[in-house]
């Protein structure tokens, strides 16, 4: 009990100093309304630091007791009163040593309304005081130890946002709220600064872009001029490069081809000689390989010839071993039989003697029975009886044909009688069906007549109503509706009659099935009948819905077991009467009861009914009905079915998320579990009228009459067969007697017996017993004698010697086979060794042959290649000469054209050499400075130039000029070799297009040549703005990181509390709602609207009392809300539990059942680490409490007084507190012994009928560490 005592001085309604306690593990505070119970809770809240505004006052001064003016001498004395509340908290309690520690928490209010705090009479600040409270688990901000009056209803009315705020205070995440908001603001400011810097930088970029475009246009103009010159230079360089390069390459190629031609001719001669030599070596290798292969084939054949002999020897050895084992077993068996032979012979002789004695005794007993036991005057001697038996046998043989005829006639008679019996049963059954059909037809006729009369009456009423149409329009309208309704009923009846006529015209196969069902009922007792005949809808309007829900199972046959179903199927197969579905009651699966109970809760809405509930049937076939219709729900119309299956809240209506429901409407519409819909099923209209056919069955009458006629005709025929069969049996018996009389008459005359049949009847039983026993004895004796003769004639010596001889022969053959096998193995090993050597030689020869052939083939190939190469070189030389001549001409033409167009070609700088060389170079350089007339003269003289001659002067000059051009600036892709004329034309057209395009672009430009300076200025400004933007981005990232960190911390703290409270809530709510009727209890859970930042959203609390659906809190009743709110309070308390829990009238809205549940839960939780102090007016609380604190009103002083009573002393001995025999009761106030109507007393609780109080003046005071019993 953490809270021991409470000392109150001048606080609210408590005058003076009062000591209240001790408080035990479960203490109940009781008293009438207005006595001061809530003020006691305010005092406990006050001492634990709760603000005055939460204690029903606006300032601390209002909490001081204000006595009436008559109770004090002057007003000044009342104004000087001060108030204080002290609470004694016990820690480290040791029950065995009666040792504990106390801590006193005190809060004072001066007369001026100034508050102060003390811990163990030592004044402390509020922060220190709050810290001491937190050490013992009391959280003032979260108020995890108090439940004020109205808090339970307040929790039930809290909005999701308010529940989140409460959970924030409980979890401690609210402490991070200010820091969260601060970091959030810093983050938002940093993001705004980043956006500003970005927009500034964006403006500079726009200016820079504009100046950059002008600058680039001026640069492009200059570049285009240079580009045109470069393109021209590049164009001529490209032409000169490729022509000059190709000339050089082809000259080198021509030189190389001349050398290669000489080498090719020499190589061709060498390869021809090598080819002849390799062919000679290959021929020798082929002959060697053929000889080795012949030797290998010969040895392989010899080895294959040995294999059958080896296999034969192995199989022979295996067979001999098997025979040896068999003969050894036979020998052992013979030896054992020989040892036991004498004992068997002696035993057989003894048994034969015993049987002879038994036969003799049996004959004596039979003769004595004939003379004395039966009482006949005329008997037969044993010899006569033997003769009589022989005569009977002869007569039996003679009468055998007649007896055979008699047996056939008897069997035919029995068959006819059975057929007649079956026909009689069928006739009765058909007559019964006919009577039922007549009855149904008469009822239907009566109904039709009634409807016709109603129609006639309605017609007359209609004629009368038409005459008074002007005055009774409303009445006429009503009659019209009535007539229409009756017409509809008549039409429905006519439709039913037509359908009945159609349905009852069954085919021959259908009749056979119906008859087969009746036969099944007769042969198999477990057959119940068709399901449609065993059940009935409770109302006619459910006929269509039940038919659609049951489907094909309505025509199924209900049987008791699966074995019966198999037997019925076998019977139908043998009779060839069709097929049918069988429902064995012992193995069909039905929906679980709890699923039906959840759907049955829908019946509170009159639009829905469980299909199984609208069907009446015998309980023995209820399981088959449940199998056929399952958990199908019958709905009034299709809209109701859609709302059930697809509408809002459909999951909760179906009893839980994920469960599908099949719905059927009264008109036959279906919504399956998969969601598919079918409506207006006309094919089931006739089937749904089958239950109506049980009432209206006129259509069967005609067929029943015909069946009765046929049955009577068949019965008469069967009776005639029985009569004829009886007559034939009688004649056959007379024939048998006549044959027997021919043989028995002489014997009867010889013996003097007048009536042998009477003699047989008298002694037949005794004689049959005698003959049967004697025959049995003789047969047994004959078997034993035969066995004895067999045993005497058995010879064990010869078989044993024969087996031993056979065994010796087998051993010898086995040894020979082993020797033969050993010799064959050696021969095979030798042959295998020789064959392996031959294979190696053959492989070696084959390898040498392949190498020789390969070398010959290579020589042939090399010779062909050398010959082909020599021919190719010769052709290539001719081609190269022709191409050189063409290229030299083109080179000369391009050089001349470059001089004319004044294209500046880059030249290679060369050092000056000898004087003669310099003069020659000067002459050669004159091509670039020559005039047009010189070019023209050179062009005219070109006609005499021979470009095929490398030594020609013009050719040499063009070659030197091309060699002086610097091609290092030419691009690599232009240096690439031209593979075809198409590539050359393509590149040439590109150069021409580039030149034309550049010329066009130059003509279209108007550049601004001052844009460069403006561009540099804007670039400097943009560089500065970029630095500002980077700084802003860094600050924004830092602010976001800090904000995310505090956000994650806050969410983690909140989620930890939420998960623990939600988990505890489920178990606590189950405990509070569990009962013997509902052992599983109810269900409750919490759900967050925002899972990422739960403190920004809401928190929903849902509860499902037992046998009810999940609902929101506002949809629960008052008691259900209170239980749910209490469960949430207890779950919140379990997160950061205080050592005690004070509750003020939390049971106000509960009935007795729920009060008892809450009380039992508190009783269960109290003790150990939790103390419960409850203010209540319900007797159930203080009946189960450990102590009572009664509060009453002192009328004289208008103040509250308390009385404490220990309830444990009234418990039975051995249950609780055996050592506390004395009442621990105290009363506070000056007149503690006064009794008035506001006192506390009564006779409450089992075992506590005698209650008294020992009242003593209580003087409050702080307590320190002490030993002894806590009073």
Long-range contacts (C-beta under 8 A, 24 or more apart in sequence): 1-25, 1-90, 1-93, 1-1171, 2-89, 2-90, 2-91, 2-136, 2-1139, 2-1140, 2-1171, 3-44, 3-87, 3-88, 3-89, 3-90, 3-1140, 3-1171, 3-1173, 4-88, 4-89, 4-90, 4-102, 4-1263, 4-1270, 5-87, 5-88, 5-1260, 5-1263, 6-40, 6-43, 6-44, 6-47, 6-85, 6-86, 6-87, 6-88, 7-84, 7-85, 7-86, 7-87, 7-88, 7-1260, 7-1261, 8-40, 8-43, 8-84, 8-85, 8-1260, 9-82, 9-83, 9-84, 9-85, 9-1260, 10-64, 10-65, 10-81, 10-82, 10-83, 10-84, 11-39, 11-42, 11-43, 11-46, 11-63, 11-64, 11-65, 11-83, 11-84, 11-85, 12-36, 12-39, 12-42, 12-43, 12-63, 12-65, 13-39, 13-65, 13-1198, 13-1199, 13-1200, 14-39, 14-40, 14-43, 14-65, 14-1199, 14-1200, 15-65, 15-67, 15-1194, 15-1197, 15-1199, 15-1200, 15-1229, 16-1199, 16-1228, 16-1229, 16-1230, 17-1259, 17-1260, 18-1201, 18-1202, 18-1228, 18-1229, 18-1258, 18-1260, 19-1226, 19-1228, 19-1258, 19-1259, 19-1260, 19-1261, 20-1189, 20-1202, 20-1204, 20-1228, 20-1258, 21-88, 21-1189, 21-1204, 21-1226, 22-1187, 22-1204, 22-1224, 22-1270, 22-1271, 23-1140, 23-1171, 23-1173, 23-1187, 23-1189, 24-1171, 24-1185, 24-1186, 24-1187, 24-1206, 24-1208, 25-1166, 25-1167, 25-1168, 25-1170, 25-1171, 25-1172, 25-1186, 26-1162, 26-1163, 26-1166, 26-1167, 26-1171, 26-1172, 26-1174, 26-1184, 26-1185, 26-1186, 26-1187, 27-1171, 27-1172, 27-1173, 27-1174, 27-1185, 27-1186, 27-1187, 27-1188, 27-1189, 28-1174, 28-1175, 28-1176, 28-1181, 28-1182, 28-1185, 28-1187, 28-1188, 28-1189, 29-1173, 29-1174, 29-1175, 29-1176, 29-1188, 29-1189, 29-1190, 29-1191, 30-1175, 30-1176, 30-1177, 30-1181, 30-1182, 30-1188, 30-1189, 30-1190, 30-1191, 30-1240, 31-1190, 31-1191, 31-1192, 31-1238, 31-1240, 32-1192, 32-1193, 32-1238, 33-1177, 34-1193, 35-1191, 35-1192, 35-1193, 35-1200, 35-1238, 36-1191, 36-1193, 36-1199, 36-1200, 37-1144, 37-1145, 37-1175, 37-1191, 38-149, 38-1144, 38-1175, 39-1200, 40-1175, 40-1189, 40-1191, 40-1200, 40-1202, 41-146, 41-148, 41-149, 41-1142, 41-1144, 41-1175, 43-85, 44-85, 44-87, 44-146, 44-1142, 44-1173, 45-146, 45-148, 45-1142, 46-85, 46-107, 47-85, 47-86, 47-87, 47-105, 47-106, 47-107, 48-87, 48-105, 48-133, 48-138, 48-140, 48-145, 48-146, 49-107, 49-117, 49-126, 49-129, 49-130, 49-133, 49-140, 50-140, 50-143, 50-146, 54-148, 59-113, 60-109, 60-113, 60-114, 60-115, 61-109, 61-112, 61-113, 63-109, 64-109, 64-111, 64-113, 65-1199, 67-1197, 67-1198, 67-1199, 68-1197, 68-1198, 71-1196, 71-1197, 71-1198, 79-111, 80-111, 81-111, 82-108, 82-109, 82-110, 82-111, 83-108, 83-109, 84-108, 84-109, 86-1260, 86-1262, 88-1262, 88-1263, 89-136, 90-1270, 91-136, 97-1267, 98-1267, 98-1268, 98-1269, 98-1270, 99-1267, 100-1265, 100-1270, 101-1265, 102-1262, 102-1263, 102-1264, 102-1265, 102-1266, 103-132, 103-136, 104-1262, 104-1263, 105-129, 105-132, 105-133, 106-1262, 120-1262, 120-1264, 121-1262, 136-1138, 136-1139, 137-1136, 137-1137, 137-1138, 137-1139, 138-1138, 138-1139, 139-170, 139-1136, 139-1138, 141-169, 141-174, 142-169, 142-170, 142-172, 142-1136, 144-170, 144-1132, 144-1133, 144-1135, 144-1136, 144-1137, 144-1138, 145-1133, 145-1138, 145-1140, 145-1141, 145-1142, 146-1142, 147-1129, 147-1141, 147-1142, 147-1143, 147-1144, 147-1146, 148-1144, 149-1144, 149-1145, 149-1148, 149-1175, 151-1129, 151-1144, 151-1146, 152-1122, 152-1125, 152-1126, 152-1129, 152-1146, 152-1148, 152-1149, 153-1121, 153-1122, 153-1125, 153-1149, 155-1125, 155-1128, 155-1129, 156-1113, 156-1116, 156-1121, 156-1122, 156-1124, 156-1125, 159-1098, 160-1089, 160-1097, 160-1098, 160-1099, 160-1100, 161-1097, 161-1098, 161-1099, 163-1098, 163-1099, 163-1100, 163-1101, 164-1094, 164-1095, 164-1097, 164-1098, 164-1099, 166-1132, 167-1054, 167-1057, 167-1058, 167-1061, 167-1099, 167-1132, 168-1054, 168-1095, 170-1057, 170-1061, 170-1132, 170-1135, 170-1136, 171-1053, 171-1054, 171-1056, 171-1057, 171-1058, 171-1135, 172-1053, 172-1057, 173-1050, 173-1051, 173-1053, 173-1054, 173-1057, 173-1095, 176-1046, 176-1049, 176-1050, 176-1053, 177-1050, 177-1095, 179-1046, 180-1043, 180-1046, 180-1047, 180-1050, 183-1039, 183-1042, 183-1043, 183-1046, 184-1043, 186-1039, 186-1042, 186-1043, 187-1036, 187-1039, 187-1040, 187-1042, 187-1043, 189-1039, 190-1032, 190-1035, 190-1036, 190-1038, 190-1039, 190-1040, 191-1036, 191-1039, 191-1040, 193-1032, 193-1035, 193-1036, 194-1029, 194-1032, 194-1033, 194-1035, 194-1036, 196-1032, 197-1025, 197-1028, 197-1029, 197-1031, 197-1032, 197-1033, 198-1029, 198-1032, 200-1025, 200-1028, 200-1029, 201-1022, 201-1025, 201-1026, 201-1028, 201-1029, 204-1018, 204-1021, 204-1022, 204-1025, 205-1022, 207-1018, 208-1015, 208-1018, 208-1019, 208-1022, 211-1011, 211-1014, 211-1015, 211-1018, 212-1015, 214-1007, 214-1008, 214-1011, 214-1014, 214-1015, 215-1011, 215-1012, 215-1015, 217-1005, 217-1007, 217-1008, 217-1011, 218-1007, 218-1008, 218-1009, 218-1011, 218-1012, 220-1001, 220-1005, 220-1007, 221-1002, 221-1005, 221-1007, 224-998, 224-1001, 224-1002, 224-1005, 225-1002, 227-998, 228-995, 228-998, 228-999, 228-1002, 229-904, 231-991, 231-994, 231-995, 231-998, 232-901, 232-903, 232-995, 233-903, 233-904, 233-905, 233-906, 234-970, 234-971, 234-974, 234-991, 235-991, 235-995, 236-894, 236-898, 236-903, 236-905, 237-905, 237-906, 237-965, 237-967, 237-969, 237-970, 237-974, 238-970, 238-974, 238-987, 238-991, 239-894, 240-891, 240-894, 240-895, 240-898, 240-905, 240-962, 240-965, 240-967, 241-965, 241-967, 241-970, 241-974, 241-975, 242-978, 242-984, 243-887, 243-890, 243-891, 243-894, 243-962, 244-891, 244-959, 244-962, 244-963, 244-965, 246-883, 246-887, 247-884, 247-887, 247-888, 247-891, 247-959, 247-962, 250-880, 250-883, 250-884, 250-887, 251-884, 251-950, 253-876, 253-880, 254-877, 254-880, 254-881, 254-884, 257-873, 257-876, 257-877, 257-880, 258-877, 260-869, 260-873, 261-870, 261-873, 261-874, 261-877, 264-866, 264-869, 264-870, 264-873, 265-870, 267-866, 267-869, 267-870, 268-863, 268-866, 268-867, 268-870, 270-866, 271-859, 271-862, 271-863, 271-866, 272-863, 274-859, 274-862, 274-863, 275-856, 275-859, 275-860, 275-862, 275-863, 277-859, 278-852, 278-855, 278-856, 278-858, 278-859, 279-856, 279-859, 281-852, 281-855, 281-856, 282-849, 282-852, 282-853, 282-855, 282-856, 284-852, 285-845, 285-848, 285-849, 285-851, 285-852, 285-853, 286-849, 286-852, 286-853, 288-845, 288-848, 288-849, 289-842, 289-845, 289-846, 289-848, 289-849, 291-845, 292-838, 292-841, 292-842, 292-844, 292-845, 292-846, 293-842, 293-845, 293-846, 295-838, 295-841, 295-842, 296-835, 296-838, 296-839, 296-841, 296-842, 299-831, 299-834, 299-835, 299-838, 300-835, 302-831, 303-828, 303-831, 303-832, 303-835, 306-824, 306-827, 306-828, 306-831, 307-828, 309-824, 310-821, 310-824, 310-825, 310-828, 313-817, 313-820, 313-821, 313-824, 314-821, 316-813, 316-817, 317-814, 317-817, 317-818, 317-821, 320-810, 320-813, 320-814, 320-817, 321-814, 323-810, 324-807, 324-810, 324-811, 324-814, 327-803, 327-806, 327-807, 327-810, 328-807, 330-803, 331-800, 331-803, 331-804, 331-807, 334-796, 334-799, 334-800, 334-803, 335-800, 337-796, 338-796, 338-797, 338-800, 341-791, 341-794, 341-796, 344-791, 345-788, 345-791, 345-792, 348-784, 348-787, 348-788, 348-791, 349-788, 351-784, 352-781, 352-784, 352-785, 352-788, 355-777, 355-780, 355-781, 355-784, 356-781, 358-777, 359-774, 359-777, 359-778, 359-781, 362-770, 362-773, 362-774, 362-777, 363-770, 363-774, 366-766, 366-767, 366-770, 369-766, 370-763, 370-766, 373-766, 374-762, 374-763, 374-766, 376-759, 376-762, 376-763, 378-752, 378-753, 378-759, 379-763, 380-751, 380-753, 380-759, 384-751, 385-767, 387-747, 388-747, 388-756, 389-771, 391-743, 391-744, 391-747, 392-744, 394-743, 395-739, 395-740, 395-742, 395-743, 395-744, 398-739, 398-740, 398-742, 398-743, 399-736, 399-739, 399-740, 402-732, 402-735, 402-736, 402-739, 403-736, 405-732, 405-735, 406-729, 406-732, 406-733, 406-735, 406-736, 409-725, 409-728, 409-729, 409-732, 410-729, 412-725, 412-728, 413-722, 413-725, 413-726, 413-728, 413-729, 416-718, 416-721, 416-722, 416-725, 417-722, 419-718, 419-721, 420-715, 420-718, 420-719, 420-721, 420-722, 423-711, 423-714, 423-715, 423-718, 424-715, 425-522, 426-711, 427-708, 427-711, 427-712, 427-715, 429-518, 430-704, 430-707, 430-708, 430-711, 431-708, 433-700, 433-704, 433-707, 434-701, 434-704, 434-705, 434-707, 434-708, 436-697, 436-700, 437-697, 437-698, 437-699, 437-700, 437-701, 437-704, 438-701, 440-693, 440-694, 440-695, 440-696, 440-697, 440-698, 440-700, 441-696, 441-697, 441-698, 441-701, 443-695, 443-696, 444-493, 444-497, 444-695, 444-696, 444-697, 444-698, 445-698, 447-493, 447-696, 448-490, 448-493, 451-486, 451-489, 451-490, 451-493, 452-490, 454-486, 455-483, 455-486, 455-487, 455-490, 458-482, 458-483, 458-486, 459-483, 496-689, 496-692, 496-696, 497-696, 497-698, 497-699, 499-685, 499-686, 499-689, 500-689, 500-693, 500-696, 500-697, 500-698, 500-699, 501-699, 502-686, 503-686, 503-693, 503-699, 504-699, 504-700, 504-703, 506-703, 509-577, 509-578, 512-575, 512-577, 512-578, 513-577, 513-578, 513-580, 515-577, 516-571, 516-572, 516-575, 516-577, 516-578, 517-557, 517-580, 519-571, 519-575, 520-557, 520-568, 520-571, 523-571, 524-559, 524-564, 524-567, 524-568, 524-571, 526-559, 526-560, 526-561, 526-564, 527-557, 527-558, 527-559, 527-564, 527-568, 528-557, 528-558, 528-559, 528-560, 528-620, 528-621, 529-557, 529-558, 530-554, 530-555, 530-556, 530-557, 530-558, 531-555, 531-556, 531-557, 531-558, 531-583, 531-621, 531-624, 531-625, 531-628, 532-690, 532-691, 534-558, 534-617, 534-618, 534-621, 534-624, 535-615, 535-616, 535-617, 535-621, 535-625, 536-615, 536-616, 536-617, 536-691, 537-614, 537-615, 537-616, 537-691, 538-614, 538-615, 538-616, 539-614, 540-691, 540-692, 541-666, 542-614, 542-615, 542-634, 542-666, 543-688, 543-689, 543-691, 543-692, 544-666, 544-667, 544-668, 544-684, 544-685, 544-688, 545-611, 545-614, 545-634, 545-664, 545-665, 545-666, 545-668, 546-611, 546-614, 546-615, 546-629, 546-634, 546-688, 547-668, 547-684, 547-687, 547-688, 547-690, 548-664, 548-668, 548-670, 548-681, 548-684, 548-688, 549-611, 549-628, 549-629, 549-630, 549-632, 549-634, 549-662, 549-664, 550-628, 550-629, 551-628, 552-581, 553-581, 553-583, 553-627, 553-628, 554-628, 554-687, 555-580, 555-581, 556-580, 556-581, 556-582, 556-583, 556-624, 556-628, 557-581, 557-582, 557-583, 558-582, 558-583, 558-585, 558-621, 558-624, 559-583, 559-584, 559-585, 560-584, 560-585, 560-586, 561-585, 561-586, 561-587, 562-586, 562-587, 583-624, 583-627, 583-628, 585-620, 585-621, 585-623, 585-624, 588-623, 588-624, 588-627, 589-627, 590-623, 590-626, 590-627, 590-630, 591-626, 591-630, 591-631, 595-631, 595-655, 595-659, 596-631, 597-1107, 598-654, 598-655, 598-656, 598-659, 599-631, 599-633, 599-654, 599-655, 599-661, 601-655, 601-1107, 601-1108, 601-1109, 602-633, 602-644, 602-653, 606-636, 607-635, 607-636, 607-637, 607-640, 608-633, 608-634, 608-635, 608-640, 608-644, 609-633, 609-634, 610-634, 611-664, 630-662, 631-661, 631-662, 632-662, 632-663, 632-664, 633-661, 633-662, 633-663, 633-664, 634-663, 634-664, 634-665, 634-666, 635-663, 635-664, 635-665, 635-666, 636-665, 636-666, 637-665, 637-666, 637-667, 638-665, 638-667, 638-669, 638-677, 638-679, 640-665, 641-665, 641-669, 641-671, 642-671, 645-671, 645-675, 646-675, 652-1109, 652-1110, 653-1109, 655-1109, 881-948, 884-947, 884-948, 884-950, 885-947, 885-948, 886-947, 888-947, 888-955, 888-958, 889-947, 891-958, 891-959, 891-962, 892-942, 892-945, 892-947, 892-954, 892-958, 895-927, 895-958, 895-961, 895-962, 896-935, 896-938, 896-939, 899-927, 899-928, 899-930, 899-935, 900-932, 900-935, 905-965, 905-966, 906-965, 906-966, 906-968, 906-969, 907-964, 907-965, 907-966, 908-964, 908-965, 908-966, 910-964, 924-957, 924-960, 924-961, 924-964, 927-957, 927-961, 1047-1093, 1050-1095, 1051-1092, 1051-1093, 1051-1094, 1051-1095, 1054-1094, 1054-1095, 1055-1094, 1057-1135, 1058-1086, 1058-1088, 1058-1094, 1058-1099, 1060-1134, 1060-1135, 1061-1086, 1061-1128, 1061-1131, 1061-1132, 1061-1134, 1061-1135, 1062-1086, 1062-1131, 1064-1130, 1064-1131, 1064-1134, 1064-1135, 1065-1127, 1065-1128, 1065-1131, 1068-1127, 1068-1130, 1068-1131, 1068-1134, 1068-1161, 1069-1103, 1069-1123, 1069-1124, 1069-1127, 1071-1161, 1071-1164, 1072-1123, 1072-1126, 1072-1127, 1072-1154, 1072-1157, 1072-1158, 1072-1161, 1073-1105, 1073-1106, 1073-1123, 1073-1157, 1074-1157, 1075-1106, 1075-1153, 1075-1157, 1077-1106, 1078-1106, 1078-1107, 1080-1106, 1081-1106, 1082-1106, 1082-1108, 1083-1110, 1084-1124, 1084-1127, 1084-1128, 1101-1128, 1103-1127, 1118-1149, 1119-1149, 1119-1150, 1119-1151, 1119-1154, 1121-1149, 1122-1146, 1122-1147, 1122-1148, 1122-1149, 1122-1150, 1122-1154, 1123-1150, 1123-1154, 1123-1157, 1123-1158, 1126-1158, 1130-1161, 1130-1165, 1137-1169, 1137-1170, 1139-1169, 1139-1170, 1139-1171, 1140-1170, 1140-1171, 1140-1172, 1140-1173, 1141-1170, 1141-1171, 1141-1172, 1141-1173, 1142-1173, 1142-1174, 1143-1172, 1143-1173, 1143-1174, 1143-1175, 1144-1175, 1145-1175, 1145-1176, 1145-1177, 1146-1174, 1146-1176, 1147-1176, 1147-1178, 1147-1181, 1148-1177, 1150-1178, 1152-1178, 1152-1180, 1155-1180, 1155-1181, 1156-1180, 1159-1184, 1160-1184, 1179-1244, 1179-1245, 1182-1207, 1182-1244, 1182-1245, 1183-1244, 1183-1245, 1183-1246, 1183-1248, 1184-1245, 1186-1216, 1187-1224, 1188-1240, 1190-1239, 1190-1240, 1190-1241, 1191-1240, 1192-1236, 1192-1238, 1192-1239, 1192-1240, 1193-1238, 1194-1229, 1194-1231, 1194-1234, 1195-1236, 1195-1238, 1196-1231, 1197-1229, 1199-1229, 1201-1227, 1201-1228, 1201-1229, 1201-1232, 1202-1226, 1202-1227, 1202-1228, 1203-1227, 1203-1239, 1203-1240, 1203-1253, 1203-1255, 1205-1251, 1205-1253, 1207-1245, 1207-1248, 1210-1245, 1210-1247, 1210-1248, 1210-1250, 1210-1251, 1211-1247, 1212-1247, 1222-1254, 1223-1252, 1223-1253, 1223-1254, 1224-1271, 1225-1252, 1225-1253, 1225-1254, 1225-1255, 1226-1254, 1226-1255, 1226-1256, 1226-1258, 1227-1253, 1227-1255, 1227-1256, 1227-1257, 1227-1258, 1228-1257, 1228-1258, 1232-1256, 1232-1257
